[in-house]
Amino acid sequence: MRRKIAVLRHRLWSIVTGADIPINDAIGGLLIPHPNGIVIHPDAKIGCNRLIFQQVTIGATSKGIPTIGGHVDIGAGAKIIGPVHVGDHARIGANAVVREDVPAHGVFVAATGTLLDIE
């Protein structure tokens, strides 16, 4: 009975927010201050304690699915597509399209489309 209630609650909030966030064990410790328009592939591997803003897409291509480490901040409108790995404590800027690996503690921004070397 609890499972049915949880599924119904998930579907209700998915409709209200326009988000598609799967219910699975791969997602935990997720902070979403503005949940509208977020889409996460059900097979994506996501670490703990992430901050995800609105309109973020974490999706697959025919080549693979993203893997996101723990304590990652993902800015509004960012897209993480394909078989990329985002390391722990990385930051993805707003509207960035990530199609390459981001190392731990790395910063990826939309303005340059590349990694910034922040020390």
Summary of the structure (lengths in Angstrom):
residues: 119
radius of gyration: 14.2
end to end distance: 50.9
largest distance: 50.9
contacts: 348
relative contact order: 0.13
helix: 13%
strand: 28%
